Amino acid sequence: MTRYRVKTDIMKNVLYALNSDKLCNEQLFRRYYAQTDSERQLKTDRFRFEKDKRLSVGAGILLRHGLMKLGITDFRLGYGRNEKPFVIGRSDIFFNISHSGSFAVCAFSDKPVGVDIEEHHKFDDEFMRAVFTESETAHLSSFSEDRDIACTDLWTVKESLMKHSGTGLSLEPKEVHIISVGPLKAQVRGYDCEKLNFTLYDDIDGYSLTVCSEYERFSDNVEFFTEWDQ
């Protein structure tokens, strides 16, 4: 795998994933909750459902884990456009977080990155018309048996770009036009997508997962977090 140099470490593009069902163990949840920063704890406390609390803590685990792998044990987060987080004082490290179902993911790179994971679900015709362009809908209609999987794949492609740009859902999904002929490319009015590429992963059954970055392929695989403190 290609490696990229940052100020004090050798860095590679890396994508971590974690199954938050492990945190159904109350003792384990509390242990990791206590290790997260105060902002993450406040964010976790705002969630009503235990499932969402576990995902929030899981995201915090991956962020801390990834930064520790880079030799960063003490960090503070800042928030840019549309609250996209960044590590204060480190212009050489970028990350992005997403979660869905029971999985949290976190991507790290030396260039801006966007990641999105989505559990496979049903896309009815009305919702497809609301989020996909006519050409995208026509392309998706060619998938007879696995249309919902293809729809979820394309949705994560769009959202990974929106998260890369820092606009999030403030940008309408239909404003992101995905060209599906050849390598996936995107067109967005007012945003330069020329250098952007999409890496899709099928490492997690039942989920679509996409990273948007300037690299032709972001990483070879997903690295699953297994270093649970029992």
N, C-alpha and C positions, 0 to 999 in steps of 0.2 A: 504494500500500500504506500502511496506517495505520502511523504511527511513534509510538514511546513514549519519553519523556524519562527518562534516568537521571541520576545526580548530575553527571557532567561531559560526557556524550556524548548524542547523539541515537541512540537504540537502536530497532531494529525486530526483530520476531520473524524469525529466520532459521534455515534448515535447510540445513546443508552435507552434501555426500556426496563420497566419494572411492573410486575403484577401486584397491584395494591391489595388483592385479596389476602395476601400474607399478613396485612395489617389488621385483619379481623381479630387477631390475637390482641386483646386489649392492653396487655402488659407491653407487648412489642410496639403497639401504636403509641402509647404514652412515652416510651423510651425515645422513639424517634421524633415525636412531637417536641420533646424537650430539647432536642439537638438543633431544631430549626430556628432561624432568626425570628425576632419579635414580629416583623411584618408578616412573615409566613404564618405565624401562629394566629395573628389577628385575622388574616385571610381565611385560615382554616376554621376559626371560631364562627365566622359569618355564615358558613354553610349549615343548612338545616339537616341534611341527610348524612348519615354516617358514611355512605358510599363516597360522597363528594369530599368529606373530610379526609378519608383515606387517600383519595387521589391527590388532594392538595399536599398532604404530608409526603406522599410518594414523589411528587414533583420536587419538593424541597430536598428529599434524600438524593435524587439524581443530580440536582444542581450542586449540592455540597460535595457529592462523590466525584463528579467530573472536575470541579475546581481543585479538589485535593489531589487528584491525579496529575494536575498541572502544577502542583506545589503551592497552591494558594489555600491557606487555611483560615485566613482572616480577610473578609471581604465585605464591602457594602454595595448595595444595589442602587442605581439611579434609574429614572424613568424618562424616556424620550417621548417622541411623538406617539399619541394614542396609548400612552402608558407602556410602551415596549421597554422591558428592563434591560439594563446593561451593568457590567461590573465597573464601578467607579475607579478611575485611575488606570484602566487597562484598555487601551485602544487597539490592542492586538488580539483580544479574545472576544468572541461573539457567541451568544447562546440563544436558544429559543426552546420553549416548553409547550407541550400539548398533552391533553389527556381525554380519554373517552372510554366508556364501558368500565373495565377494571384496570386499564393500562395507562401509565404515564410514560412519556418519552421526553428526552432532552438532547438536543443537538448542539455540539460545540465546533467552532471553526475559527480560523484567523481572518475570515471575511464575513460580512453580514449573512445571516441564515434564517430561514423560516421553516418550521416543521408543523405538520398536522397529522393527527391520527384520528380515525373515525371507525366506530364499530359498524359493520355492515347492517344496513336496514333498508326498508322498503321505500322506493322513490315512486310516488304516484305521478300521473301525468301533469296534474296541476302544479305540483312542486317543481317538476322538471322544467316546465315552462317559465317558472319564476326565477330559476337560478342558472339555467343553461341557455346559450344562444341557439338560434335555429339550426346552424350547422353542427353544433355540438349535439343537439337533440337528435338530429338525423344520424349522426355517427353512432350515438348510443343505441338507437333503435335497431342497429344491425346485430346487437347482442341479444339473442332471444332467451336463452336459458340463464345467463349470468348477467342480465342487464343491471340488476341492483348492485352487484359487485362493481361493474364498470362505472356506474353512476357514482358510487362511493369513492372509487379511485379518482375520478375526475373532480369530485368535490374537494378531496384532500389536495389535489394539485392546485386548484384555485385558492384554497385557503392558505396553503403554504406560501404562495406568492403574496397574498394579502398580509400575512404575518412578516414576510421578508421586508415588505415595503413599510411596515409599521402602521398601515392603515386599518388592519383588522377588518371587522365587518362594517366599518364606516364606509368602505368601498363596496358598492353593490356587486354581488357575484357575477351578474350578467355583463358588468363592465370589464371583466377579465375574460378575454377570448382566448381559448386554448386551441392551437393548431395541432391536429392529431396525425397529420400526414408526415411520416418520418419521425425523427426525434421530437418529443414534445417541446413546443415553444409557446410563448404567450404574447399577447398584445393588450396593452392597457393605455388608454389615452392619458397623456401627461406623466407617464412613468416609463423609464428606459428599461426594456426587458431584453435587449439584444444579447447581453452576456449571461442571462439567467438560464439555468438548466434544472431539470426535475429528475430526482432519483426516487423510484417507487420500490417499496420493499414488501415482500410477502412472507416475512419471517414469523408473523403473528397470525395464527388461524383466526378467521372471523373478523379481521380488521384490515383496513386500507391505511397505508402509511407513506407519506411523501415528504421529501426534503427539497426545498428550493434554495439553490446556491449558484455561485459562479463556476463551480466545478462540474466537469462533464459527468462524473459519477462521484457522489459525495463520499461514500464509504462502501466497503465491500459487504458489510453485514451490520446487523444490529447487535450490540453488546448488552446482554441481559444482566441486570444487577442481581447478584447472588450472595453478596457479603453481609448477610443478615447477622446482627448481633443478638445471639440467643441468650 
